[in-house]
Amino acid sequence: MLRFVLTRLGILIPTFIGVTLLTFAMIRLIPGDPVELLVGERGLDPVRHAQLRAEMGLDRPLLEQYWHYISGVFQGDLGKSIVTKQPVVEEFFTLFPATVELSVCAMLFAVALGIPAGILAAARRGSVFDHSVMGAALTGYSMPIFWWGLLLIILFSGILGWTPVSGRISLLYFFEPVTGFMLIDSWLSGEPGAFTSAVRHLILPTVVLGTIPLAVIARQTRSAMLEVLHEDYVRTARAKGLAPLRVIGLHALRNALIPVITVIGLQVGVLFSGAVLTETIFSWPGIGKWIIDSIHRRDYPSVQGGILLIATTVIIVNLLVDLLYGLINPRIRHQR
Amino acid sequence: MSETAQRLAELELAQAPPHPLREFWNYFSQNRGAVVGLAFVVLVLTVALFAGVIAPHEPNEQYRDHFLVPPVWEDGGSWEFILGTDAVGRDIFSRILYGARYSLVIGFIVVALSLTVGIALGLLAAFFRGTFEALVMRAMDIMLSMPSLLLAVVIVAILGPGLFNAMLAIAVTYLPHLVRLTRAAAITELSKDYVVASKVSGAGMPRLMVITVLPNCLAPLIVQATLSFSNAILDAAALGFLGLGAQPPTPEWGTMLAEAREFVLRAWWVVTFPGVAILLTVLALNLFGDGLRDALDPKLKR
């Protein structure tokens, strides 16, 4: 197992360095003067321009600039936002919990619905239920989620008036963030109605962001179950006269879940892509909306730092999924 | 004598394997969803080609007396604007017909770009093992560590918003899968006897790559290409929606949705129809792609 962990870590380091090279290069590839891009002003006074250039080390050789950049990264210094003048790292971690909260809820929603739907569809292969689940999954997979979000707003916020249109909680409530997770904070605040308000705000974004993972998980669970149900040990279990529920729930499911877990892990990147769109539709104050707003505001230090932090998060989550996968599946662990 | 020859020919004909295309169609047409998907794709293609003839109005013509007219079956709708008009009085039906052109062109260009570069890099990586291969594959790993839409957004941030840059960005995000797929398939083929035979009889490197090995790697690449086609339409629409793809007043479906966002609670038709167009087109392409995969995948053939 140690060997397995070390190999995975070994792959991680060059990938991380590659990502830093990419974000480092990005600011230099954008047309225009990097000093002006990083300060966010145009037509700088030449004296000040030279001074800033020296200050940011942009007059040094590229290799030295990169060294300067990467040592800053390791000290948690990713520069300051042009718009708010706040350190990028601070902004990122203020907004990060909102995205995590939304993503976790979306994933729970997708897993809670997708796995049972996939199992039932496989157990009743060829039935009307199977066909409807697979049809719905293909539709979900083909869904432009930004449009899906708008449709749900029309129906549930516009026509039925059940859910709010945007934000994380009603403006009536105000309390100091403790954890940054609105569900927990609103619970802790003890204000009557705050928690319900947070839940109501969360429902539509969760459904929208969870739609594609739900479709993928349902499809994957079904096909993994169908594959396992043909195995000899399942036939043996059936021949022994075990109850169908026990065969499916215990013997088949445990082995079928292995590819499903991989797929769930792979959805983390998809979730981030989806979060960009979902947060934009629902004005959800998270990382995705922040990155897009930063691009529109030409706030390049924020874009640069944000991209690096998101990529790092995805790399770490993928590593954890890999390790978890090795833990539950010895065949992977012992592969050379 | 001639009678025998004729009978022999008949026998041969009866035993000859069916033409590959015919065999493919036999498998493909068993999948009803795939055939429906194909039919819809052909419909979209026709609409795109003849948008100028079918569309009742110019896509960017603004009718100043007809802002936010509802569709024909609602109160206040008229046959002049079947699906209603948007906030500046443009006919939504005509814009959707013209939008089909953009979506198909986006799909074609993205797939062509990423296939060309992806196959080239994949083949080179398979033929030149070692440092070059390691460099290419590591670069692909790095690209995969970024959420795809985010990578596209970064590239658009560098190049500047616009339809062409958006297509370029999306094509880049599809590279890793194609490179990996090509490389893996090519490496498997390279160890086979027919490749060795071709090498021994003196085939040069380019011939080996393109004429000997590549045709045998195509099946998974074709499937990936159809699936990329539908994804490209979705991603381009998403970039358009974020204001980073096609710019207004282009009748691109995602851009139309971005413009319609603020009317979401006042005029449902402005938001609904462009999205229906995206969903149906992508769904049809995915159905078609699934059918293609089943028909081309020898493992599933009985």
Contacts between the chains, C-beta under 8 A, distances in Angstrom:
chain1	res1	chain2	res2	distance
A	11	B	141	7.4
A	14	B	138	5.8
A	14	B	141	8.0
A	15	B	138	7.5
A	15	B	141	5.5
A	15	B	142	5.6
A	15	B	145	5.5
A	18	B	138	6.6
A	18	B	139	7.0
A	18	B	141	7.5
A	18	B	142	3.6
A	19	B	142	5.9
A	19	B	145	6.3
A	19	B	146	7.5
A	22	B	142	6.7
A	22	B	154	7.9
A	26	B	154	6.4
A	26	B	157	7.6
A	26	B	158	6.0
A	29	B	158	4.9
A	30	B	157	7.1
A	30	B	158	5.3
A	31	B	160	7.3
A	138	B	283	6.7
A	138	B	286	6.1
A	138	B	287	6.9
A	138	B	290	7.6
A	139	B	279	7.4
A	139	B	283	6.1
A	141	B	286	6.6
A	142	B	230	6.8
A	142	B	234	7.6
A	142	B	279	6.1
A	142	B	282	4.2
A	142	B	283	4.2
A	142	B	285	8.0
A	142	B	286	5.1
A	143	B	279	6.3
A	144	B	234	5.8
A	144	B	237	5.6
A	144	B	238	7.0
A	144	B	241	8.0
A	144	B	254	7.4
A	144	B	257	7.9
A	144	B	275	6.0
A	144	B	278	4.6
A	144	B	279	6.3
A	144	B	282	7.3
A	146	B	237	7.8
A	146	B	238	6.2
A	146	B	241	4.7
A	146	B	254	7.7
A	146	B	257	6.6
A	147	B	257	5.9
A	147	B	271	7.4
A	147	B	274	7.5
A	147	B	275	3.2
A	147	B	278	6.5
A	147	B	279	7.2
A	148	B	275	7.7
A	150	B	257	7.1
A	150	B	261	6.9
A	150	B	264	5.3
A	150	B	271	5.0
A	150	B	275	7.2
A	151	B	271	7.3
A	151	B	272	6.9
A	151	B	275	6.9
A	153	B	264	5.7
A	153	B	265	7.4
A	154	B	264	6.1
A	154	B	265	7.0
A	154	B	268	5.2
A	154	B	271	6.8
A	154	B	272	7.6
A	157	B	265	7.3
A	158	B	264	7.3
A	158	B	265	4.6
A	158	B	268	7.6
A	165	B	265	7.6
A	269	B	144	7.9
A	269	B	145	8.0
A	269	B	146	7.5
A	269	B	147	4.2
A	269	B	148	7.0
A	270	B	147	7.1
A	270	B	148	8.0
A	271	B	147	7.9
A	272	B	147	3.9
A	272	B	149	7.9
A	272	B	150	6.3
A	273	B	147	4.4
A	273	B	148	5.8
A	273	B	149	3.5
A	273	B	150	6.2
A	274	B	149	7.9
A	276	B	147	8.0
A	276	B	149	5.9
A	276	B	150	6.7
A	276	B	153	7.1
A	276	B	242	7.3
A	277	B	149	7.5
A	277	B	238	5.9
A	277	B	241	7.1
A	277	B	242	7.3
A	280	B	241	7.8
A	280	B	242	6.4
A	281	B	261	7.9
A	291	B	150	7.3
A	291	B	153	7.0
A	292	B	153	7.1
A	292	B	242	5.6
A	292	B	244	8.0
A	295	B	153	6.8
A	295	B	156	7.9
A	295	B	157	4.9
A	295	B	244	7.2
A	296	B	243	6.8
A	303	B	154	7.5
A	303	B	157	6.0
A	307	B	146	7.6
A	307	B	150	6.8
A	307	B	154	5.7
A	310	B	146	7.7
A	310	B	147	7.0
A	310	B	150	6.3
A	311	B	145	5.5
A	311	B	146	5.2
A	311	B	150	8.0
A	314	B	145	5.7
A	314	B	146	7.0
A	314	B	147	6.4
A	315	B	145	5.0
A	318	B	145	7.1
